[in-house]
Amino acid sequence: MPIFDRYILRQIFPPLAFTLLIALLVLLVERMLRVLDSVLGSQGTMQVVFELLAYLVPHYLGLALPMALFLGIYFAFRRLSRESEMDAMLASGTGLHQLLRPVLLAAGLMTLVAALLFNTLQPHSRYAYRSVLSSVQNMSIEALIQPGVFVSNENTTLMVEEISSDRRQFRRIFIHEEDKQADEAATITAREGILTETDDDSPPFAQLFNGVRLTTSVDPTEAEGPREPESGEERSDGLLRFEEMQTRLGEDAYDAVQPRGEDEREYTIPELWALKDSPPEGIERSRLLAEMNERLVRIVSVLVLPFVAIPLALSNRRSQRSSGVAVGVVTLLAFNEALQQGVRMVRREQLEPFLGIWGPLIIFFTGSMILFLTTAFRVPRYQGTGIIDRVTTAFGALMEKRRARRSAS
C-alpha cells in the first residue's frame, strides 16, 4: 500500500472511532432511562439493565456509523488541507481521485460492518431484547408482594398481611381478579395460603384455605349464573365460601415469549427475500419489502459518504470556519428523512420500493458525484491511464471548455 494511502487511513480512523464511541454513549444514556424504568419497575436487577443495553448496541451502531464515517473523513481531509499537507500531495503528481482510494477502502470496510449490523446483529439482538424485556415485565406477581401493600399486575390486585421468611406461606390474603374478556371479576379473601411452583413455564398457583370468593359481572346483561359449588364449598347467590381452593397469580399477565419473527425487523435480509411472496400471518407484504429495501439502501449509502465529505472538507481551505461540516450533517439528515418518508409510503403501498426507497439514494449519489468531480478538477490532476483516470480527465476537460465559453461570452 502506498505511503499516502497508509497516512490517510491513519488520519481517518481515530476521529471515526471517537465519533462512533461518543454517539453510541449518548444514544445509550438516553435509552437507559427508559430501560431503568421498565426493569426496576418490575423488580429487575441492574444486570438485566446492562444486558438490555448490550442488545441495543447493534441498533445504535447502525444509526451512528454513517455520521461517524462522514466526520472521520471530513476532519481528516480538513486537517490535511489547513496544514498544507494536501498541497504537498497534489504537488507530487497525485490527483484527488487517487487520494480517494484509501478512503474508499475505509468506506468498504465500514460497508461490511454495516452489512453485518443490518443483516444479522440487529434482527437477532432486537429479538433478544424483546425476549428479556418480556420476561422481566411478565415476572409473576408473587415477586412483587410486600406485607400490607396492594400490588397490581395487569388484571390482578393482591395484598397479604403476613409473609413467611421463605415467601411461600401467607396469612390474611386479599385477591381481586378480572378474566381476559373483562366480563367478570372475582374478589377472594382467605385466612391462609401456600404458594406452589409449577414444573413448566406457567405462573405459580396459590393454594388458599378458609376463605370467601365473591363473583361479580362487569356487564350484568351478559352475566352467566354462578357455578355449582364443589366439595367443601357453600354458595349463597354470588358468594362462595370454601375450605380450600387454588388460583393462579397474574395468569393473564404471563405471556410466553413468541419465536423470532413476530416483527419484520427481526428477520435477516435473506429471510425477508424468501418471505416476500408468502408473508407470515400478521405481517403485510409491503412491510417486508419496505424493511428489506431500507436495509439494503442503508448499507449501500455508506459507500457514497466519501464523495460528500472530501469536497466539503476542501471548500474554503484557508478559512477558519468549518461550515462544511454543518452542510454535510444537514445533507445526511435530509437524506435520512427522505428515506424514512419513502419507507412509510412503501409500507402504505403508495409508492414502489424503487421510487420511495432507492430514489433518495440515487439522488444522493448523483449529487455527491457531481460535487466530488467538480472539486477534483479545481486542483492539479495526474494524467493516468486507468479507467477512473480517463473518466475524471474527460470530465475535467469538459469543465475547462465550459469555463472557457463563459469567459468568452
C-alpha positions in Angstrom: 0.0 0.0 0.0 1.4 3.4 -1.0 2.6 5.6 1.9 0.0 8.3 1.1 -2.8 5.7 1.5 -1.5 4.5 4.8 -1.1 8.0 6.0 -4.7 9.0 5.1 -6.1 5.9 6.7 -4.3 6.8 10.0 -5.9 10.2 9.8 -9.4 8.8 9.2 -9.8 6.1 11.8 -9.1 8.0 15.1 -11.9 10.6 14.6 -14.2 7.9 13.2 -13.7 5.7 16.3 -14.0 8.7 18.6 -17.2 9.9 17.0 -18.7 6.4 17.0 -18.0 6.0 20.6 -19.4 9.3 21.7 -22.6 8.9 19.6 -23.1 5.4 21.0 -22.7 6.6 24.6 -25.1 9.5 24.1 -27.8 7.3 22.5 -27.4 4.6 25.1 -27.6 7.1 28.0 -30.8 8.5 26.5 -32.3 5.0 26.3 -31.0 3.9 29.7 -33.6 6.0 31.5 -36.5 4.1 29.8 -34.8 0.8 30.4 -34.3 1.5 34.0 -37.9 2.5 34.4 -39.1 -0.7 32.8 -36.7 -3.1 34.5 -36.6 -1.7 38.0 -40.3 -1.1 38.0 -40.7 -4.8 37.5 -38.2 -5.6 40.3 -35.5 -6.5 37.8 -31.7 -6.2 38.6 -29.0 -3.9 37.2 -27.6 -7.0 35.4 -30.7 -7.1 33.3 -30.4 -3.4 32.6 -26.9 -3.8 31.2 -27.9 -6.9 29.3 -30.7 -4.9 27.6 -28.4 -2.1 26.8 -25.9 -4.5 25.2 -28.7 -5.8 22.9 -29.3 -2.1 21.9 -25.7 -1.6 20.8 -26.2 -3.0 17.2 -29.2 -0.8 16.6 -27.5 2.4 17.7 -24.3 1.5 15.9 -26.3 1.3 12.7 -27.6 4.8 13.4 -24.2 6.3 14.3 -22.0 4.6 11.7 -22.8 6.8 8.7 -22.3 10.0 10.6 -19.1 8.7 12.2 -17.6 7.8 8.8 -18.6 11.2 7.4 -17.0 13.1 10.2 -13.9 10.9 10.2 -13.2 11.6 6.5 -14.2 15.2 6.8 -11.9 16.0 9.7 -9.0 14.0 8.2 -9.1 16.0 4.9 -9.9 19.2 6.7 -6.7 18.9 8.7 -4.6 17.9 5.6 -6.0 21.0 3.8 -5.5 23.5 6.5 -1.9 22.4 7.3 -1.0 22.4 3.6 -0.2 18.7 3.5 -2.8 18.4 0.7 -0.8 20.8 -1.4 2.3 18.7 -0.9 0.5 15.6 -2.0 -1.0 17.2 -5.1 2.3 18.8 -6.0 3.9 15.4 -6.0 1.6 14.5 -9.0 -1.1 12.7 -7.0 -4.6 13.6 -8.0 -7.5 14.0 -5.7 -9.2 11.0 -7.3 -6.1 8.9 -6.4 -6.3 10.0 -2.7 -9.8 8.7 -2.8 -8.6 5.1 -2.9 -7.8 4.7 0.8 -11.0 6.5 1.7 -13.0 4.0 -0.4 -11.1 1.2 1.3 -12.2 2.6 4.7 -15.7 3.0 3.3 -15.7 -0.5 2.0 -14.7 -1.9 5.5 -17.5 0.2 7.1 -19.9 -1.1 4.5 -19.1 -4.7 5.5 -19.6 -3.7 9.2 -23.0 -2.1 8.2 -24.0 -5.3 6.3 -23.2 -7.3 9.4 -25.2 -5.0 11.6 -28.3 -4.6 9.4 -28.5 -8.2 8.2 -27.5 -10.2 11.2 -26.9 -8.4 14.5 -29.8 -6.1 14.5 -32.6 -8.7 13.9 -31.2 -11.1 16.4 -30.4 -8.5 19.1 -33.9 -7.0 18.6 -35.4 -10.4 19.3 -33.2 -10.9 22.3 -34.1 -7.5 23.7 -37.8 -8.3 23.3 -37.4 -11.7 25.0 -35.5 -10.4 28.0 -37.8 -7.4 28.4 -40.9 -9.6 28.1 -39.5 -12.0 30.7 -38.9 -9.1 33.1 -42.3 -7.5 32.6 -44.1 -10.8 32.8 -42.5 -11.6 36.1 -45.1 -13.3 38.3 -46.9 -11.2 40.8 -45.5 -13.1 43.8 -42.1 -11.4 43.2 -43.7 -8.0 43.9 -45.6 -9.0 47.1 -44.8 -6.9 50.1 -46.6 -7.3 53.5 -49.5 -4.9 53.9 -49.1 -3.4 50.4 -51.5 -3.6 47.5 -49.7 -4.9 44.4 -51.2 -4.7 40.9 -50.0 -6.6 37.8 -52.2 -6.5 34.7 -55.6 -7.8 35.8 -54.7 -8.9 39.4 -54.5 -6.9 42.6 -53.1 -8.7 45.6 -52.5 -7.8 49.3 -51.3 -10.1 52.1 -50.7 -9.0 55.7 -48.1 -11.5 56.7 -45.4 -13.4 54.7 -43.1 -16.2 55.9 -39.4 -15.9 55.5 -39.3 -18.2 52.5 -42.1 -16.2 50.8 -44.2 -19.4 50.4 -46.7 -19.0 53.2 -49.2 -16.1 53.5 -51.8 -15.1 56.1 -54.9 -12.9 55.6 -55.0 -12.6 51.8 -56.9 -10.4 49.5 -57.1 -11.0 45.7 -59.1 -9.2 43.1 -59.0 -10.6 39.5 -60.7 -10.0 36.2 -60.9 -12.5 33.4 -59.5 -11.9 29.9 -62.8 -10.9 28.4 -63.3 -8.4 31.3 -66.9 -9.5 31.7 -66.4 -11.0 35.2 -64.5 -10.0 38.3 -63.7 -12.1 41.4 -62.7 -10.9 44.8 -61.2 -13.5 47.1 -60.3 -13.3 50.8 -58.6 -16.2 52.7 -57.2 -16.8 56.1 -54.1 -18.7 54.9 -52.3 -19.6 51.7 -49.4 -21.5 50.3 -47.5 -20.6 47.1 -46.7 -23.6 44.8 -44.3 -23.5 41.9 -45.1 -25.4 38.6 -42.8 -27.6 36.6 -43.4 -25.7 33.3 -43.0 -22.1 32.5 -46.6 -21.2 33.6 -47.0 -18.9 36.6 -47.3 -20.5 40.1 -50.6 -21.0 41.8 -51.7 -20.2 45.3 -53.5 -22.8 47.5 -55.9 -20.9 49.7 -57.7 -22.1 52.9 -60.8 -20.9 54.7 -62.0 -18.0 52.6 -64.7 -16.4 50.5 -65.0 -15.8 46.8 -67.3 -13.1 45.5 -68.1 -13.1 41.8 -69.5 -10.0 40.1 -70.2 -9.3 36.4 -69.0 -6.3 34.6 -71.9 -6.4 32.3 -75.0 -7.8 34.2 -77.0 -8.4 31.0 -74.4 -10.9 29.8 -73.6 -12.5 33.2 -73.8 -16.2 33.5 -75.3 -17.8 36.5 -73.0 -18.7 39.4 -71.3 -22.0 39.1 -72.3 -25.0 41.2 -70.3 -25.4 44.4 -67.7 -28.2 44.7 -67.0 -30.5 47.6 -66.3 -28.5 50.7 -67.9 -25.3 49.3 -71.1 -23.4 50.2 -72.8 -21.0 47.9 -75.2 -18.1 48.6 -76.0 -16.3 45.3 -72.7 -14.8 44.1 -70.9 -15.6 47.3 -68.8 -18.7 47.5 -67.4 -20.0 50.8 -64.6 -22.5 50.6 -62.3 -24.5 52.8 -59.6 -24.9 50.1 -59.2 -23.6 46.5 -56.4 -22.9 44.0 -55.9 -19.9 41.9 -53.0 -18.7 39.6 -51.4 -15.3 40.3 -51.2 -13.0 37.4 -52.1 -15.7 34.8 -53.2 -13.2 32.2 -50.1 -11.1 32.6 -47.9 -14.1 31.9 -47.2 -14.5 28.2 -44.7 -16.9 26.8 -42.1 -15.3 24.6 -43.1 -15.7 20.9 -40.4 -17.1 18.5 -38.4 -14.8 16.4 -40.3 -13.3 13.5 -43.2 -11.5 15.3 -42.0 -8.3 13.7 -40.5 -7.9 10.2 -37.5 -6.2 11.8 -36.5 -9.5 13.4 -35.8 -11.2 10.0 -32.5 -11.1 8.2 -32.3 -9.8 4.6 -32.3 -13.4 3.0 -35.3 -14.3 5.2 -37.1 -11.2 4.1 -36.4 -12.1 0.5 -37.7 -15.6 1.0 -40.9 -14.4 2.7 -41.7 -11.6 0.3 -44.2 -13.7 -1.8 -45.7 -15.6 1.2 -45.5 -13.2 4.2 -46.2 -14.7 7.7 -49.5 -14.1 9.4 -49.8 -10.7 10.8 -47.2 -9.0 8.6 -48.1 -7.4 5.3 -46.0 -7.9 2.2 -45.5 -4.2 1.7 -43.8 -4.1 5.2 -41.5 -6.9 4.3 -40.5 -5.2 1.1 -40.0 -1.8 2.8 -37.8 -3.3 5.5 -35.6 -5.3 3.1 -35.1 -2.4 0.7 -34.4 0.1 3.5 -31.7 -2.1 4.9 -30.1 -2.5 1.5 -30.1 1.2 0.9 -28.6 2.0 4.2 -25.8 -0.5 3.6 -25.0 0.9 0.1 -25.3 4.5 1.2 -22.1 4.1 3.3 -20.1 3.9 0.0 -21.4 7.3 -1.0 -20.2 9.2 2.0 -16.6 9.9 0.8 -17.9 11.7 -2.2 -19.7 14.2 0.1 -17.1 14.5 2.9 -14.0 15.2 0.8 -15.4 18.2 -1.3 -16.9 19.8 1.8 -13.6 19.4 3.7 -11.7 21.1 0.9 -14.0 24.0 0.5 -12.8 27.4 1.9 -9.4 25.8 2.6 -7.9 28.9 4.2 -11.0 29.8 6.2 -11.1 29.1 10.0 -14.8 28.3 9.8 -15.9 24.8 9.3 -19.2 25.4 7.5 -18.8 22.3 5.5 -19.5 20.0 8.5 -22.8 21.7 9.1 -23.7 21.4 5.4 -22.8 17.7 5.5 -24.7 16.9 8.6 -27.8 18.7 7.2 -27.4 16.7 4.0 -27.2 13.4 5.8 -30.3 14.3 8.0 -32.2 15.3 4.9 -31.3 12.0 3.1 -32.4 10.1 6.2 -35.7 11.9 6.4 -36.4 11.4 2.7 -35.6 7.7 3.2 -37.9 7.4 6.2 -40.7 9.1 4.4 -40.2 6.8 1.4 -40.3 3.8 3.7 -43.6 4.9 5.2 -45.1 5.4 1.8 -44.0 2.0 0.6 -45.5 0.4 3.7 -48.8 2.1 2.9 -48.4 0.8 -0.7 -48.4 4.4 -2.0 -45.1 4.0 -3.8 -43.0 1.2 -5.3 -39.7 0.5 -3.4 -37.6 1.7 -6.3 -39.1 5.2 -6.2 -39.8 5.5 -2.5 -36.6 4.0 -1.1 -34.0 3.7 -3.9 -35.0 7.1 -5.3 -33.4 9.2 -2.4 -30.2 7.1 -2.7 -29.9 7.8 -6.5 -30.4 11.5 -5.9 -27.9 11.5 -3.0 -25.4 9.5 -5.1 -25.8 11.7 -8.2 -25.4 15.0 -6.2 -22.4 13.6 -4.4 -20.6 12.5 -7.5 -21.1 15.9 -9.2 -19.8 17.7 -6.1 -16.7 15.5 -5.9 -15.8 15.6 -9.6 -16.3 19.4 -9.7 -13.9 19.7 -6.7 -11.4 17.2 -8.0 -10.6 19.4 -11.1 -10.1 22.6 -9.2 -6.7 21.3 -8.3 -3.8 19.9 -10.4 -4.6 16.4 -11.6 -2.5 13.5 -12.7 -2.9 12.2 -16.3 -3.2 8.5 -15.6 -4.2 5.7 -18.0 -6.7 3.8 -15.8 -10.4 3.8 -16.3 -11.0 6.2 -13.4 -8.3 8.5 -14.6 -9.7 8.6 -18.1 -13.2 9.3 -16.9 -12.1 12.1 -14.5 -9.8 13.6 -17.1 -12.6 13.7 -19.6 -14.9 15.3 -17.1 -12.2 17.9 -16.3 -11.8 18.7 -20.0 -15.5 19.4 -20.3 -15.4 21.6 -17.2 -12.5 23.6 -18.7 -14.3 24.1 -22.0 -17.4 25.3 -20.2 -15.4 27.8 -18.2 -13.7 29.0 -21.4 -17.1 29.6 -23.2 -18.3 31.5 -20.2 -15.2 33.7 -20.2 -15.5 34.3 -24.0 -19.1 35.4 -23.6 
